[in-house]
Amino acid sequence: MFKLETMIYASEDGTSSVFTLNPDLQKQLADLAMRHPEVCCRKKSGDTGGQQYQLNSAMKICI
């Protein structure tokens, strides 16, 4: 068994950065970025299969 880690960082400018190894969350974020590029954009992929997205201040993150 392994962990599907997700890290969320809030910036002072109101944006949030999300890094996740969770494939289900990666799919959801990719879909959000495709449908609403003004709210969410993909920043980079990690060497471990993780992906990073940036969300603007209009987006609320609920866990």
N, C-alpha and C positions, 0 to 999 in steps of 0.2 A: 504494500500500500504506500502511496506517496501523496504529498500535499499539492494542491493546486493553488499556489500562493497568488494573492492579489495585494498590491500596495497602492494606496491613494494618497497623493500629496496635494495639499492646498497651498496656493501661492498668494502673496499679498495683493496681487493685481486682480484677484477674484477668479482666476482660472484654476483648474484642478488637473493634475496629471495622474493617469491610471496606468499601472504596469501590471499585467496579469499573465500567468501561465495557464489559466483555466480556459480550455478551448470553447466551452459554451459561452463564457463571458466575452471572449475574443470575437465570436460570431455576432453576438449582440452589439458590441461596439463597432464592428465593421459595418453592420447594417445601419446603425445610427449615423456613422460617418458618411455612408453612401447617400442616405436619405436627407440628412441635415448637415452638410459640410460647414455651415455657418456656426454650428454648435459643437461639433466634434470632428477632430481630424487625427489620423494616424501619424505618429511621429517616427517610430522606428521599430524594428524587430530585434530581439535579443538573440544571442548565440545559443541560448538554452530553449528556444521556442517561444519565449515570452514576447508580448507585444505591448507597445506603449501608445497611449492616446492622450490627447489634450482636449479638455472640455472647457468651454467658456463659462462665464459667470451666470448665464441664463439657465444652465443645466444644474439641477439639484441631484445629488448623489444620495440614494437611500440604500442602506445595507440591511 
